[in-house]
Amino acid sequence: MALNPISSTPPRRTSQEEATESAPVCVLSFNSSDPCGASGLSADIATISSIGGHALPVACGAYARDTARIYEHFSLDDEAVTEQARTVLEDIAVTAIKVGFVGSPANLAAIATISSDYPNIPIISYMPDLSWWEDDKQDQYLDAFKELVLPQTSVLVGNHNTLWRWLLPDWESSRSPSARDIAMAAEALEVPYVLVTGIPLPDQFVDNVLTTAQSVLGNSKYEMFDATFTGAGDTLSAAITALLATGNDLGAATLEALEYLDHSLDAGFRPGMGHYLPDRLFWAQPVEEEESEDDPVEESTDDEPDPKPIEGFVIPSHDTKH
């Protein structure tokens, strides 16, 4: 008798299908390599991974820096940036894109061309402090960012002073511009949302404001740390990008990213002789538990002696034995 090839048992999913369903969201990052791990791609990879995403780092250049200062930056050719990004985008479903410091107007042009082919992927742009750079290079870069990248940016992230000097260079009022003032300047460049960080407040506090040109959407105040940190901006912008990629709305993603940054700074460390760095994997550090005198002492109920801790492990020789 011939066997019926149709079975009433539903087909089992392959391990590849199951892995695809449980895979982390993929976040593309355009940024530069930082050998001291303070900022750039190092910050993006650690932050995106910590939040549960899979980082796709596109190297746009490399810093020559330590934990105290930036000495130089070496940009990659725009063709190298393009090849990296397009190869990944044609293979992997990217959920969000972060643009950090990419080193040259040519690289900004390449990124703008690439992102225009993927209009449904949100772009979170971070503008760091570029005061370490030569004035002419800085001006060319900022002008190119305005013209090429900001029109495609969903959320612009930056420090209050940095964004003020960049977007409102002719500000003449005796008062500092508000976050909404900065957002209005950004809206003229087609940016719908701006997160302005580090707004000075009395009593050693700073405010962080998410706003549009029309209204403030939310804010979070934090007490300033005594230490000087490097890499906070890249950490925050990467966190927002990853949280948006996982499906959070912008308000929730911003609040959670600010909380994540606060914990990272609170657990910060100083690996060198310069500034402190955020500990982006603060949650993975072992928790030291203090024993209380009131804690009950567990007594052994069997007759076997308590196991002794292993004090060492000697790797045996790999000599062939007969």
Phi, psi and omega in degrees: 000137182283142178280138176286120182287348181267123182254146177282348179280126181297144181295142179283141176289142178287159178298330179292320178294319180295320180294324180295319182294327184262005183290147177291157176293151184253128184239124179269135180232123170264115182198182183249153179285136179239111186293340179264001175074014183281317187220202175062213184296329178300314179295317183296314182297313181296318183291311181299319179294319181298325182276351175108009178263175176247118184278136175243088188276120176258110182285124180252354181167191182214138173276149161252102187206163169236194184282355181259322185200164175262128180263324183196162174224137180243116183275144170280159176295145182297333177292324178293320177296315180299315182297318179300309187292314184293324178299318180288315183296330179281349183250326189238141176283109181267134184261333179203156182232134172250138174244114175258220180273119186246001163091337184201152174301326179297321178290324176297320178297320179296317180295319179298319179295316180295310185293334178294340177277352181229066187293343182271356178267121180292144180244125176251118184254133178244128177252109179279174174287123181249022183294345179284343188271159174298143186302317183293319178294319180298314181297317179297319181294313182296320178295319179293322179297317178302313187284323191257317189262320182301322179298342179254001184278134176274316180224128175257130181240134177185161177291148183306311183294319180296312181292323178300308183295331182277309188270340180230060184294339182258019181296125185240357181292153178288338177267155176288148178294144177280172176299323178293324176300317179293320180295326178293321176294323179290324179297327177297340177256015173077023176265120184281326185230143178226134171252110181260121185251163173066032178284120185296137175232164177297161173062038174062038174245156173231151179249148176233120191237125172264124188210161167247180177292336184270323185201155174280127183270337180172163178207158178222127180259140179223149175283139181290145174277151177291329184279157173264127184250151170239134177102004182293319182295317177296322179298312182296313182293323177293323180294316178298317180300313181294321181290324174294323180296329181278000174107003177288148172285167189298319180298312180294320180297320180294313180299315181292324178294321178294321177295317179299316179297318181300317178294322180295320178288322180298328179263013186301160183220164183238092185284339182233210182259003182256233186277169173279155177242147175293141172267095186286348177247037182303326183291343182268354181287143179295141179267125179275119180261129178271133180280134178262146179294338182276350181294133179294145178265123181283131179256144180286136182256356179253173183270355182282144179293152178298141180293145178266141180293147177282120185273344181191163178226115182264121178286122182293158178297148180266013178299140178291131180248143182240000000 
